[in-house]
């Protein structure tokens, strides 16, 4: 069986992180700072993998932060 590509690993990491965060939100689970740091690391790693295969420079989507009401 071939080794998964960096993009495949990035996609799977994002799916796992999404499941973890949705589970915590849906059932009121608290995540420790370490768990949140690991989740942030997985997201950052996936973004680096996606950026490595995306042509051209990354675009800045929004010039100002969103205001929550």
PyMOL Python script that loads the backbone (N, CA, C, O; Angstrom):
from pymol import cmd

cmd.read_pdbstr("""\
ATOM      1  N   UNK A   1       0.850  -1.174   0.000  1.00  0.00           N
ATOM      2  CA  UNK A   1       0.000   0.000   0.000  1.00  0.00           C
ATOM      3  C   UNK A   1       0.897   1.238   0.000  1.00  0.00           C
ATOM      4  O   UNK A   1       1.805   1.338   0.825  1.00  0.00           O
ATOM      5  N   UNK A   2       0.657   2.174  -0.905  1.00  0.00           N
ATOM      6  CA  UNK A   2       1.515   3.351  -0.983  1.00  0.00           C
ATOM      7  C   UNK A   2       1.297   4.277   0.216  1.00  0.00           C
ATOM      8  O   UNK A   2       0.219   4.321   0.808  1.00  0.00           O
ATOM      9  N   UNK A   3       2.340   4.999   0.542  1.00  0.00           N
ATOM     10  CA  UNK A   3       2.263   5.957   1.638  1.00  0.00           C
ATOM     11  C   UNK A   3       1.377   7.135   1.214  1.00  0.00           C
ATOM     12  O   UNK A   3       1.447   7.584   0.070  1.00  0.00           O
ATOM     13  N   UNK A   4       0.544   7.635   2.135  1.00  0.00           N
ATOM     14  CA  UNK A   4      -0.329   8.753   1.756  1.00  0.00           C
ATOM     15  C   UNK A   4       0.488  10.001   1.423  1.00  0.00           C
ATOM     16  O   UNK A   4       1.562  10.231   1.978  1.00  0.00           O
ATOM     17  N   UNK A   5      -0.047  10.790   0.510  1.00  0.00           N
ATOM     18  CA  UNK A   5       0.627  12.025   0.110  1.00  0.00           C
ATOM     19  C   UNK A   5       0.497  13.052   1.233  1.00  0.00           C
ATOM     20  O   UNK A   5      -0.340  12.897   2.122  1.00  0.00           O
ATOM     21  N   UNK A   6       1.323  14.101   1.195  1.00  0.00           N
ATOM     22  CA  UNK A   6       1.184  15.162   2.200  1.00  0.00           C
ATOM     23  C   UNK A   6      -0.220  15.771   2.209  1.00  0.00           C
ATOM     24  O   UNK A   6      -0.741  16.125   3.266  1.00  0.00           O
ATOM     25  N   UNK A   7      -0.822  15.891   1.037  1.00  0.00           N
ATOM     26  CA  UNK A   7      -2.174  16.430   0.966  1.00  0.00           C
ATOM     27  C   UNK A   7      -3.177  15.482   1.625  1.00  0.00           C
ATOM     28  O   UNK A   7      -4.088  15.929   2.321  1.00  0.00           O
ATOM     29  N   UNK A   8      -3.014  14.182   1.408  1.00  0.00           N
ATOM     30  CA  UNK A   8      -3.901  13.205   2.044  1.00  0.00           C
ATOM     31  C   UNK A   8      -3.765  13.255   3.563  1.00  0.00           C
ATOM     32  O   UNK A   8      -4.764  13.212   4.281  1.00  0.00           O
ATOM     33  N   UNK A   9      -2.526  13.347   4.050  1.00  0.00           N
ATOM     34  CA  UNK A   9      -2.302  13.442   5.499  1.00  0.00           C
ATOM     35  C   UNK A   9      -2.900  14.729   6.053  1.00  0.00           C
ATOM     36  O   UNK A   9      -3.506  14.721   7.125  1.00  0.00           O
ATOM     37  N   UNK A  10      -2.736  15.834   5.330  1.00  0.00           N
ATOM     38  CA  UNK A  10      -3.285  17.116   5.768  1.00  0.00           C
ATOM     39  C   UNK A  10      -4.806  17.045   5.857  1.00  0.00           C
ATOM     40  O   UNK A  10      -5.400  17.517   6.826  1.00  0.00           O
ATOM     41  N   UNK A  11      -5.423  16.461   4.858  1.00  0.00           N
ATOM     42  CA  UNK A  11      -6.878  16.329   4.843  1.00  0.00           C
ATOM     43  C   UNK A  11      -7.359  15.479   6.009  1.00  0.00           C
ATOM     44  O   UNK A  11      -8.336  15.832   6.671  1.00  0.00           O
ATOM     45  N   UNK A  12      -6.696  14.380   6.265  1.00  0.00           N
ATOM     46  CA  UNK A  12      -7.083  13.516   7.375  1.00  0.00           C
ATOM     47  C   UNK A  12      -6.881  14.213   8.718  1.00  0.00           C
ATOM     48  O   UNK A  12      -7.716  14.080   9.612  1.00  0.00           O
ATOM     49  N   UNK A  13      -5.785  14.954   8.870  1.00  0.00           N
ATOM     50  CA  UNK A  13      -5.561  15.705  10.109  1.00  0.00           C
ATOM     51  C   UNK A  13      -6.663  16.734  10.331  1.00  0.00           C
ATOM     52  O   UNK A  13      -7.129  16.909  11.457  1.00  0.00           O
ATOM     53  N   UNK A  14      -7.082  17.415   9.268  1.00  0.00           N
ATOM     54  CA  UNK A  14      -8.162  18.388   9.405  1.00  0.00           C
ATOM     55  C   UNK A  14      -9.467  17.702   9.778  1.00  0.00           C
ATOM     56  O   UNK A  14     -10.222  18.225  10.599  1.00  0.00           O
ATOM     57  N   UNK A  15      -9.746  16.554   9.199  1.00  0.00           N
ATOM     58  CA  UNK A  15     -10.973  15.816   9.533  1.00  0.00           C
ATOM     59  C   UNK A  15     -10.969  15.385  11.003  1.00  0.00           C
ATOM     60  O   UNK A  15     -11.979  15.519  11.695  1.00  0.00           O
ATOM     61  N   UNK A  16      -9.830  14.867  11.476  1.00  0.00           N
ATOM     62  CA  UNK A  16      -9.726  14.444  12.870  1.00  0.00           C
ATOM     63  C   UNK A  16      -9.897  15.624  13.817  1.00  0.00           C
ATOM     64  O   UNK A  16     -10.584  15.523  14.834  1.00  0.00           O
ATOM     65  N   UNK A  17      -9.277  16.727  13.480  1.00  0.00           N
ATOM     66  CA  UNK A  17      -9.391  17.919  14.317  1.00  0.00           C
ATOM     67  C   UNK A  17     -10.816  18.436  14.325  1.00  0.00           C
ATOM     68  O   UNK A  17     -11.333  18.827  15.372  1.00  0.00           O
ATOM     69  N   UNK A  18     -11.456  18.440  13.157  1.00  0.00           N
ATOM     70  CA  UNK A  18     -12.841  18.879  13.078  1.00  0.00           C
ATOM     71  C   UNK A  18     -13.731  17.998  13.948  1.00  0.00           C
ATOM     72  O   UNK A  18     -14.571  18.507  14.691  1.00  0.00           O
ATOM     73  N   UNK A  19     -13.554  16.682  13.862  1.00  0.00           N
ATOM     74  CA  UNK A  19     -14.363  15.764  14.673  1.00  0.00           C
ATOM     75  C   UNK A  19     -14.149  16.028  16.164  1.00  0.00           C
ATOM     76  O   UNK A  19     -15.102  16.038  16.943  1.00  0.00           O
ATOM     77  N   UNK A  20     -12.887  16.241  16.553  1.00  0.00           N
ATOM     78  CA  UNK A  20     -12.566  16.487  17.959  1.00  0.00           C
ATOM     79  C   UNK A  20     -13.248  17.770  18.452  1.00  0.00           C
ATOM     80  O   UNK A  20     -13.841  17.783  19.530  1.00  0.00           O
ATOM     81  N   UNK A  21     -13.163  18.842  17.664  1.00  0.00           N
ATOM     82  CA  UNK A  21     -13.744  20.114  18.077  1.00  0.00           C
ATOM     83  C   UNK A  21     -15.274  20.068  18.057  1.00  0.00           C
ATOM     84  O   UNK A  21     -15.916  20.616  18.953  1.00  0.00           O
ATOM     85  N   UNK A  22     -15.859  19.426  17.055  1.00  0.00           N
ATOM     86  CA  UNK A  22     -17.315  19.294  17.009  1.00  0.00           C
ATOM     87  C   UNK A  22     -17.834  18.466  18.171  1.00  0.00           C
ATOM     88  O   UNK A  22     -18.868  18.790  18.754  1.00  0.00           O
ATOM     89  N   UNK A  23     -17.127  17.406  18.509  1.00  0.00           N
ATOM     90  CA  UNK A  23     -17.509  16.561  19.630  1.00  0.00           C
ATOM     91  C   UNK A  23     -17.473  17.358  20.932  1.00  0.00           C
ATOM     92  O   UNK A  23     -18.381  17.259  21.756  1.00  0.00           O
ATOM     93  N   UNK A  24     -16.423  18.143  21.107  1.00  0.00           N
ATOM     94  CA  UNK A  24     -16.311  18.954  22.319  1.00  0.00           C
ATOM     95  C   UNK A  24     -17.439  19.984  22.388  1.00  0.00           C
ATOM     96  O   UNK A  24     -18.024  20.199  23.450  1.00  0.00           O
ATOM     97  N   UNK A  25     -17.739  20.614  21.265  1.00  0.00           N
ATOM     98  CA  UNK A  25     -18.795  21.628  21.241  1.00  0.00           C
ATOM     99  C   UNK A  25     -20.178  21.009  21.447  1.00  0.00           C
ATOM    100  O   UNK A  25     -21.006  21.559  22.173  1.00  0.00           O
ATOM    101  N   UNK A  26     -20.421  19.885  20.819  1.00  0.00           N
ATOM    102  CA  UNK A  26     -21.748  19.273  20.872  1.00  0.00           C
ATOM    103  C   UNK A  26     -22.082  18.718  22.253  1.00  0.00           C
ATOM    104  O   UNK A  26     -23.237  18.751  22.677  1.00  0.00           O
ATOM    105  N   UNK A  27     -21.081  18.216  22.944  1.00  0.00           N
ATOM    106  CA  UNK A  27     -21.337  17.558  24.219  1.00  0.00           C
ATOM    107  C   UNK A  27     -20.783  18.315  25.414  1.00  0.00           C
ATOM    108  O   UNK A  27     -20.722  17.777  26.519  1.00  0.00           O
ATOM    109  N   UNK A  28     -20.378  19.567  25.195  1.00  0.00           N
ATOM    110  CA  UNK A  28     -19.897  20.394  26.296  1.00  0.00           C
ATOM    111  C   UNK A  28     -18.610  19.902  26.928  1.00  0.00           C
ATOM    112  O   UNK A  28     -18.355  20.160  28.104  1.00  0.00           O
ATOM    113  N   UNK A  29     -17.805  19.201  26.164  1.00  0.00           N
ATOM    114  CA  UNK A  29     -16.532  18.699  26.688  1.00  0.00           C
ATOM    115  C   UNK A  29     -15.514  19.830  26.713  1.00  0.00           C
ATOM    116  O   UNK A  29     -15.483  20.676  25.818  1.00  0.00           O
ATOM    117  N   UNK A  30     -14.703  19.833  27.723  1.00  0.00           N
ATOM    118  CA  UNK A  30     -13.630  20.809  27.800  1.00  0.00           C
ATOM    119  C   UNK A  30     -12.344  20.178  27.277  1.00  0.00           C
ATOM    120  O   UNK A  30     -12.018  19.038  27.609  1.00  0.00           O
ATOM    121  N   UNK A  31     -11.630  20.923  26.468  1.00  0.00           N
ATOM    122  CA  UNK A  31     -10.350  20.453  25.964  1.00  0.00           C
ATOM    123  C   UNK A  31      -9.243  21.144  26.755  1.00  0.00           C
ATOM    124  O   UNK A  31      -9.318  22.337  27.049  1.00  0.00           O
ATOM    125  N   UNK A  32      -8.231  20.378  27.086  1.00  0.00           N
ATOM    126  CA  UNK A  32      -7.106  20.937  27.844  1.00  0.00           C
ATOM    127  C   UNK A  32      -6.279  21.844  26.944  1.00  0.00           C
ATOM    128  O   UNK A  32      -6.382  21.758  25.720  1.00  0.00           O
ATOM    129  N   UNK A  33      -5.465  22.705  27.529  1.00  0.00           N
ATOM    130  CA  UNK A  33      -4.585  23.539  26.706  1.00  0.00           C
ATOM    131  C   UNK A  33      -3.687  22.702  25.790  1.00  0.00           C
ATOM    132  O   UNK A  33      -3.401  23.105  24.663  1.00  0.00           O
ATOM    133  N   UNK A  34      -3.251  21.559  26.266  1.00  0.00           N
ATOM    134  CA  UNK A  34      -2.401  20.694  25.443  1.00  0.00           C
ATOM    135  C   UNK A  34      -3.166  20.164  24.236  1.00  0.00           C
ATOM    136  O   UNK A  34      -2.626  20.112  23.131  1.00  0.00           O
ATOM    137  N   UNK A  35      -4.422  19.773  24.444  1.00  0.00           N
ATOM    138  CA  UNK A  35      -5.234  19.288  23.333  1.00  0.00           C
ATOM    139  C   UNK A  35      -5.473  20.394  22.309  1.00  0.00           C
ATOM    140  O   UNK A  35      -5.431  20.151  21.103  1.00  0.00           O
ATOM    141  N   UNK A  36      -5.721  21.596  22.790  1.00  0.00           N
ATOM    142  CA  UNK A  36      -5.920  22.717  21.877  1.00  0.00           C
ATOM    143  C   UNK A  36      -4.642  23.057  21.124  1.00  0.00           C
ATOM    144  O   UNK A  36      -4.690  23.388  19.940  1.00  0.00           O
ATOM    145  N   UNK A  37      -3.502  22.980  21.799  1.00  0.00           N
ATOM    146  CA  UNK A  37      -2.226  23.227  21.127  1.00  0.00           C
ATOM    147  C   UNK A  37      -1.963  22.191  20.041  1.00  0.00           C
ATOM    148  O   UNK A  37      -1.488  22.532  18.958  1.00  0.00           O
ATOM    149  N   UNK A  38      -2.270  20.922  20.328  1.00  0.00           N
ATOM    150  CA  UNK A  38      -2.095  19.874  19.320  1.00  0.00           C
ATOM    151  C   UNK A  38      -3.029  20.103  18.140  1.00  0.00           C
ATOM    152  O   UNK A  38      -2.629  19.927  16.989  1.00  0.00           O
ATOM    153  N   UNK A  39      -4.268  20.496  18.417  1.00  0.00           N
ATOM    154  CA  UNK A  39      -5.221  20.774  17.339  1.00  0.00           C
ATOM    155  C   UNK A  39      -4.718  21.939  16.485  1.00  0.00           C
ATOM    156  O   UNK A  39      -4.768  21.882  15.256  1.00  0.00           O
ATOM    157  N   UNK A  40      -4.242  22.981  17.132  1.00  0.00           N
ATOM    158  CA  UNK A  40      -3.701  24.128  16.389  1.00  0.00           C
ATOM    159  C   UNK A  40      -2.494  23.707  15.558  1.00  0.00           C
ATOM    160  O   UNK A  40      -2.320  24.179  14.435  1.00  0.00           O
ATOM    161  N   UNK A  41      -1.672  22.836  16.092  1.00  0.00           N
ATOM    162  CA  UNK A  41      -0.508  22.337  15.346  1.00  0.00           C
ATOM    163  C   UNK A  41      -0.916  21.535  14.125  1.00  0.00           C
ATOM    164  O   UNK A  41      -0.308  21.662  13.063  1.00  0.00           O
ATOM    165  N   UNK A  42      -1.952  20.703  14.275  1.00  0.00           N
ATOM    166  CA  UNK A  42      -2.434  19.922  13.134  1.00  0.00           C
ATOM    167  C   UNK A  42      -3.008  20.831  12.057  1.00  0.00           C
ATOM    168  O   UNK A  42      -2.801  20.597  10.867  1.00  0.00           O
ATOM    169  N   UNK A  43      -3.728  21.866  12.474  1.00  0.00           N
ATOM    170  CA  UNK A  43      -4.287  22.812  11.502  1.00  0.00           C
ATOM    171  C   UNK A  43      -3.161  23.549  10.787  1.00  0.00           C
ATOM    172  O   UNK A  43      -3.194  23.696   9.565  1.00  0.00           O
ATOM    173  N   UNK A  44      -2.167  24.012  11.536  1.00  0.00           N
ATOM    174  CA  UNK A  44      -1.041  24.728  10.932  1.00  0.00           C
ATOM    175  C   UNK A  44      -0.282  23.837   9.955  1.00  0.00           C
ATOM    176  O   UNK A  44       0.110  24.285   8.877  1.00  0.00           O
ATOM    177  N   UNK A  45      -0.075  22.578  10.329  1.00  0.00           N
ATOM    178  CA  UNK A  45       0.623  21.649   9.451  1.00  0.00           C
ATOM    179  C   UNK A  45      -0.161  21.417   8.162  1.00  0.00           C
ATOM    180  O   UNK A  45       0.414  21.359   7.075  1.00  0.00           O
ATOM    181  N   UNK A  46      -1.480  21.284   8.297  1.00  0.00           N
ATOM    182  CA  UNK A  46      -2.322  21.090   7.107  1.00  0.00           C
ATOM    183  C   UNK A  46      -2.283  22.331   6.215  1.00  0.00           C
ATOM    184  O   UNK A  46      -2.211  22.210   4.992  1.00  0.00           O
ATOM    185  N   UNK A  47      -2.329  23.504   6.809  1.00  0.00           N
ATOM    186  CA  UNK A  47      -2.268  24.732   6.015  1.00  0.00           C
ATOM    187  C   UNK A  47      -0.944  24.833   5.258  1.00  0.00           C
ATOM    188  O   UNK A  47      -0.913  25.265   4.106  1.00  0.00           O
ATOM    189  N   UNK A  48       0.144  24.433   5.909  1.00  0.00           N
ATOM    190  CA  UNK A  48       1.447  24.439   5.217  1.00  0.00           C
ATOM    191  C   UNK A  48       1.432  23.467   4.042  1.00  0.00           C
ATOM    192  O   UNK A  48       1.977  23.764   2.979  1.00  0.00           O
ATOM    193  N   UNK A  49       0.811  22.310   4.233  1.00  0.00           N
ATOM    194  CA  UNK A  49       0.737  21.333   3.133  1.00  0.00           C
ATOM    195  C   UNK A  49      -0.092  21.880   1.985  1.00  0.00           C
ATOM    196  O   UNK A  49       0.293  21.754   0.823  1.00  0.00           O
ATOM    197  N   UNK A  50      -1.239  22.493   2.306  1.00  0.00           N
ATOM    198  CA  UNK A  50      -2.079  23.078   1.263  1.00  0.00           C
ATOM    199  C   UNK A  50      -1.363  24.233   0.576  1.00  0.00           C
ATOM    200  O   UNK A  50      -1.449  24.371  -0.644  1.00  0.00           O
ATOM    201  N   UNK A  51      -0.669  25.053   1.328  1.00  0.00           N
ATOM    202  CA  UNK A  51       0.053  26.193   0.747  1.00  0.00           C
ATOM    203  C   UNK A  51       1.158  25.708  -0.184  1.00  0.00           C
ATOM    204  O   UNK A  51       1.482  26.380  -1.163  1.00  0.00           O
ATOM    205  N   UNK A  52       1.732  24.562   0.110  1.00  0.00           N
ATOM    206  CA  UNK A  52       2.796  24.019  -0.716  1.00  0.00           C
ATOM    207  C   UNK A  52       2.321  23.551  -2.077  1.00  0.00           C
ATOM    208  O   UNK A  52       3.118  23.446  -3.010  1.00  0.00           O
ATOM    209  N   UNK A  53       1.022  23.268  -2.204  1.00  0.00           N
ATOM    210  CA  UNK A  53       0.518  22.785  -3.491  1.00  0.00           C
ATOM    211  C   UNK A  53      -0.339  23.817  -4.203  1.00  0.00           C
ATOM    212  O   UNK A  53      -0.749  23.612  -5.346  1.00  0.00           O
ATOM    213  N   UNK A  54      -0.613  24.937  -3.518  1.00  0.00           N
ATOM    214  CA  UNK A  54      -1.457  25.977  -4.098  1.00  0.00           C
ATOM    215  C   UNK A  54      -0.598  26.934  -4.914  1.00  0.00           C
ATOM    216  O   UNK A  54       0.374  27.478  -4.391  1.00  0.00           O
ATOM    217  N   UNK A  55      -0.932  27.150  -6.180  1.00  0.00           N
ATOM    218  CA  UNK A  55      -0.128  28.066  -6.985  1.00  0.00           C
ATOM    219  C   UNK A  55      -0.352  29.514  -6.568  1.00  0.00           C
ATOM    220  O   UNK A  55      -1.449  29.897  -6.161  1.00  0.00           O
ATOM    221  N   UNK A  56       0.689  30.294  -6.674  1.00  0.00           N
ATOM    222  CA  UNK A  56       0.597  31.721  -6.401  1.00  0.00           C
ATOM    223  C   UNK A  56       0.651  32.040  -4.921  1.00  0.00           C
ATOM    224  O   UNK A  56       0.572  31.142  -4.082  1.00  0.00           O
ATOM    225  N   UNK A  57       0.787  33.323  -4.599  1.00  0.00           N
ATOM    226  CA  UNK A  57       0.860  33.722  -3.194  1.00  0.00           C
ATOM    227  C   UNK A  57      -0.500  33.616  -2.518  1.00  0.00           C
ATOM    228  O   UNK A  57      -1.546  33.679  -3.164  1.00  0.00           O
ATOM    229  N   UNK A  58      -0.454  33.454  -1.216  1.00  0.00           N
ATOM    230  CA  UNK A  58      -1.698  33.392  -0.454  1.00  0.00           C
ATOM    231  C   UNK A  58      -2.339  34.770  -0.440  1.00  0.00           C
ATOM    232  O   UNK A  58      -1.654  35.790  -0.364  1.00  0.00           O
ATOM    233  N   UNK A  59      -3.653  34.783  -0.515  1.00  0.00           N
ATOM    234  CA  UNK A  59      -4.381  36.049  -0.499  1.00  0.00           C
ATOM    235  C   UNK A  59      -4.855  36.360   0.902  1.00  0.00           C
ATOM    236  O   UNK A  59      -5.216  35.468   1.671  1.00  0.00           O
ATOM    237  N   UNK A  60      -4.849  37.630   1.217  1.00  0.00           N
ATOM    238  CA  UNK A  60      -5.433  38.082   2.471  1.00  0.00           C
ATOM    239  C   UNK A  60      -6.919  38.290   2.208  1.00  0.00           C
ATOM    240  O   UNK A  60      -7.284  39.086   1.343  1.00  0.00           O
ATOM    241  N   UNK A  61      -7.764  37.600   2.924  1.00  0.00           N
ATOM    242  CA  UNK A  61      -9.178  37.595   2.608  1.00  0.00           C
ATOM    243  C   UNK A  61      -9.907  38.818   3.173  1.00  0.00           C
ATOM    244  O   UNK A  61     -10.785  39.369   2.509  1.00  0.00           O
ATOM    245  N   UNK A  62      -9.565  39.236   4.356  1.00  0.00           N
ATOM    246  CA  UNK A  62     -10.300  40.312   5.005  1.00  0.00           C
ATOM    247  C   UNK A  62      -9.320  41.304   5.612  1.00  0.00           C
ATOM    248  O   UNK A  62      -8.375  40.906   6.293  1.00  0.00           O
ATOM    249  N   UNK A  63      -9.537  42.595   5.371  1.00  0.00           N
ATOM    250  CA  UNK A  63      -8.639  43.606   5.899  1.00  0.00           C
ATOM    251  C   UNK A  63      -8.910  43.968   7.345  1.00  0.00           C
ATOM    252  O   UNK A  63      -8.021  44.458   8.040  1.00  0.00           O
ATOM    253  N   UNK A  64     -10.117  43.735   7.799  1.00  0.00           N
ATOM    254  CA  UNK A  64     -10.409  44.079   9.174  1.00  0.00           C
ATOM    255  C   UNK A  64     -11.086  42.913   9.876  1.00  0.00           C
ATOM    256  O   UNK A  64     -11.778  42.118   9.240  1.00  0.00           O
ATOM    257  N   UNK A  65     -10.888  42.811  11.183  1.00  0.00           N
ATOM    258  CA  UNK A  65     -11.496  41.694  11.907  1.00  0.00           C
ATOM    259  C   UNK A  65     -13.013  41.820  11.960  1.00  0.00           C
ATOM    260  O   UNK A  65     -13.568  42.918  11.912  1.00  0.00           O
ATOM    261  N   UNK A  66     -13.651  40.697  12.057  1.00  0.00           N
ATOM    262  CA  UNK A  66     -15.112  40.674  12.173  1.00  0.00           C
ATOM    263  C   UNK A  66     -15.505  41.106  13.565  1.00  0.00           C
ATOM    264  O   UNK A  66     -14.817  40.806  14.540  1.00  0.00           O
ATOM    265  N   UNK A  67     -16.594  41.797  13.648  1.00  0.00           N
ATOM    266  CA  UNK A  67     -17.128  42.198  14.942  1.00  0.00           C
ATOM    267  C   UNK A  67     -18.294  41.291  15.283  1.00  0.00           C
ATOM    268  O   UNK A  67     -19.221  41.126  14.490  1.00  0.00           O
ATOM    269  N   UNK A  68     -18.240  40.711  16.460  1.00  0.00           N
ATOM    270  CA  UNK A  68     -19.314  39.820  16.909  1.00  0.00           C
ATOM    271  C   UNK A  68     -20.306  40.611  17.739  1.00  0.00           C
ATOM    272  O   UNK A  68     -19.928  41.452  18.555  1.00  0.00           O
ATOM    273  N   UNK A  69     -21.557  40.334  17.521  1.00  0.00           N
ATOM    274  CA  UNK A  69     -22.601  41.040  18.280  1.00  0.00           C
ATOM    275  C   UNK A  69     -23.155  40.155  19.351  1.00  0.00           C
ATOM    276  O   UNK A  69     -24.044  40.570  20.096  1.00  0.00           O
TER     277      UNK A  69
END
""", "prot")
cmd.dss("prot")
cmd.show_as("cartoon", "prot")
cmd.util.cbc("prot")
cmd.orient("prot")
